[in-house]
């Protein structure tokens, strides 16, 4: 059993809380925009084993640093803040902090990432195929493109020599209430090859975040889903 603090209490925060309780964990603190002072509460400082953070890009980094100041491990799924990722990695290396980051916590998506990298390696020598990434999310998603789309693009760029971020299109759409559809499309004059992940709901993301929180126990450093799933 772990004592978990939730930072951010939107739809993802509620789903994480539900699964945490199902797995026998305790929610010791819930911190959102209206109760920032609770970063200084006894419950947060003295009775928290790990903080799970799902907020927005503009507040995420400060939330991480507040946790580090109190020596609390962080699991985060917030995207759009990666210009400061080097500072987080430095904290983990020099000050033995614990930080788990994933652009997407769905186990299915992370298997999709692995397939994407493998397929990109296969496509490296087939110059007749061009490639693009497409993502569709609900209208309230703040960052564009999604962190998942960027991770897919990274997997392609690292494995196809003719591709870089400057010549790899990422199409982003914000429509309705979709929790996330990500598609990688290879096209030649003769055919189209498509690999896709379609999220049905938020439960898969929340479940992965709880698994990540459990994984941080007695660990330090910068951690990812590759570590958790041994991909």
C-alpha positions in Angstrom: 0.0 0.0 0.0 1.3 3.5 -0.9 0.3 7.0 0.2 -0.3 8.9 -3.0 -0.8 12.7 -3.5 -2.7 13.8 -6.5 -1.6 17.1 -8.1 -4.3 18.0 -10.6 -7.8 16.8 -10.0 -9.4 16.9 -13.4 -10.8 13.9 -15.3 -7.5 12.1 -15.2 -7.0 12.9 -11.5 -10.4 11.4 -10.7 -9.7 8.3 -12.7 -6.3 7.8 -11.1 -7.9 8.2 -7.6 -10.5 5.5 -8.5 -7.9 3.0 -9.6 -5.5 3.8 -6.7 -8.2 3.0 -4.2 -9.1 -0.2 -6.2 -5.5 -1.3 -5.8 -5.5 -0.7 -2.0 -3.6 2.6 -2.0 -4.4 5.7 0.1 -4.9 9.2 -1.3 -3.3 11.5 1.3 -3.5 14.8 -0.5 -5.4 16.3 -3.5 -3.8 19.5 -4.7 -5.4 21.6 -7.4 -5.4 25.3 -8.5 -7.6 26.4 -5.5 -5.5 24.9 -2.7 -1.8 25.4 -3.6 -1.0 26.0 0.1 -1.5 22.3 0.6 2.0 21.8 -0.8 3.0 22.8 2.7 0.5 20.6 4.6 1.7 17.9 7.0 -0.2 15.3 4.9 1.7 16.2 1.8 5.2 16.7 3.4 5.2 13.8 5.9 2.7 11.2 4.6 3.3 11.0 0.9 5.2 8.2 -0.8 4.7 9.6 -4.3 3.0 12.4 -6.1 1.1 11.8 -9.4 0.9 15.0 -11.4 -1.5 15.7 -14.3 -1.9 19.4 -14.7 -1.0 21.8 -17.5 2.3 22.8 -19.2 2.6 26.2 -17.5 2.4 24.9 -13.9 4.0 21.4 -14.3 7.6 22.3 -13.8 7.0 24.4 -10.6 5.0 21.5 -9.3 7.9 19.1 -9.8 10.3 21.4 -8.0 8.0 21.8 -5.1 7.9 18.0 -4.8 11.7 17.7 -5.1 12.1 20.4 -2.3 10.1 18.0 -0.1 11.9 14.9 -1.3 8.8 13.4 -2.8 9.1 11.2 -5.9 7.1 12.4 -8.9 5.1 10.6 -11.6 3.8 12.9 -14.3 1.9 12.7 -17.5 1.8 16.4 -18.2 3.2 17.3 -21.6 4.3 20.5 -23.2 7.0 21.4 -20.7 10.0 19.5 -22.1 12.2 22.6 -22.7 13.0 22.2 -19.0 13.5 18.4 -19.0 17.3 18.8 -18.7 16.8 20.5 -15.3 14.8 17.6 -14.1 17.4 15.1 -15.3 20.1 17.2 -13.5 18.1 17.0 -10.2 17.8 13.3 -10.6 21.5 12.8 -11.3 23.0 15.2 -8.8 20.5 15.2 -6.0 19.2 11.6 -6.2 15.6 12.7 -7.0 13.0 10.3 -8.4 11.0 11.3 -11.5 8.9 9.1 -13.8 7.9 10.7 -17.0 5.8 9.3 -19.9 4.1 11.2 -22.7 1.4 8.5 -22.5 0.9 5.9 -19.7 -1.2 3.5 -21.6 0.4 0.1 -21.8 -1.0 -0.3 -25.3 0.4 3.0 -26.5 3.9 2.1 -25.2 3.7 -1.2 -27.1 2.7 0.9 -30.0 5.8 3.0 -29.5 7.9 -0.1 -29.7 6.2 -1.3 -32.9 6.6 2.2 -34.4 10.4 2.1 -33.8 10.7 -1.4 -35.2 8.7 -0.6 -38.3 10.7 2.6 -38.8 13.9 0.5 -38.9 12.4 -1.7 -41.5 11.4 1.4 -43.6 14.8 3.0 -43.4 15.9 1.4 -46.7 12.6 1.8 -48.6 13.0 5.3 -49.9 9.8 5.1 -51.9 7.7 5.5 -48.7 7.0 8.8 -47.1 5.6 9.0 -43.6 3.5 11.3 -41.4 2.0 11.2 -37.9 -1.6 12.1 -37.2 -3.2 12.7 -33.8 -6.8 13.4 -32.8 -7.8 14.6 -29.3 -10.7 16.2 -27.5 -11.1 20.0 -27.9 -9.9 20.7 -24.3 -6.4 19.3 -24.8 -4.0 22.3 -24.4 -0.8 21.2 -26.2 -0.4 20.7 -29.9 1.0 18.3 -31.1 0.4 15.8 -28.4 3.3 14.4 -26.4 2.4 11.0 -27.8 2.7 12.3 -31.3 6.1 13.8 -30.5 7.3 10.5 -29.1 6.1 8.7 -32.2 8.0 11.3 -34.4 11.1 10.7 -32.3 10.9 7.0 -32.9 10.7 7.6 -36.6 13.4 10.3 -36.9 15.9 8.1 -34.9 15.4 5.2 -37.2 14.8 6.6 -40.7 17.9 8.4 -41.9 16.1 10.5 -44.5 13.7 11.9 -41.9 14.1 14.8 -39.5 11.6 16.9 -37.5 11.7 19.5 -40.2 10.4 17.1 -42.9 8.2 14.8 -40.9 4.6 16.2 -40.8 2.5 15.9 -37.7 -1.2 16.6 -38.2 -3.1 17.6 -35.1 -6.9 17.7 -34.8 -9.0 18.8 -31.8 -12.5 17.3 -32.2 -15.3 16.3 -29.7 -14.4 14.2 -26.7 -11.8 11.8 -28.2 -9.3 10.6 -25.5 -6.7 10.0 -28.2 -6.2 8.5 -31.6 -2.6 8.3 -33.0 -1.8 7.1 -36.5 1.5 6.6 -38.3 0.9 6.5 -42.1 3.5 5.3 -44.7 2.6 6.0 -48.3 4.2 5.2 -51.7 2.8 5.5 -55.2 1.6 1.9 -54.9 0.1 1.6 -51.4 -0.5 2.9 -47.9 0.5 1.2 -44.7 -1.1 2.4 -41.5 -0.4 1.6 -37.8 -2.8 3.1 -35.2 -3.7 3.2 -31.6 -7.2 4.3 -30.6 -7.9 4.9 -26.9 -11.4 4.0 -25.8 -11.3 5.8 -22.5 -8.9 7.3 -19.8 -8.7 4.1 -17.7 -5.7 2.7 -19.5 -3.8 5.9 -18.9 -4.7 6.1 -15.3 -3.8 2.4 -14.7 -0.4 2.9 -16.2 0.2 5.9 -14.0 -0.6 3.9 -10.9 1.8 1.1 -12.1 4.5 3.8 -12.5 3.9 5.1 -9.0 4.3 1.6 -7.6 7.4 1.2 -9.6 9.1 4.2 -8.1 9.3 2.6 -4.7 12.9 2.4 -3.5 14.2 3.8 -6.8 15.9 7.0 -7.7 16.7 8.7 -11.1 14.8 9.6 -14.2 12.5 6.7 -15.1 10.2 5.9 -18.0 7.7 3.3 -19.3 10.7 1.6 -21.0 12.0 0.9 -17.6 8.7 -0.3 -16.2 7.7 -2.5 -19.1 11.3 -3.6 -19.9 10.9 -2.7 -23.6 
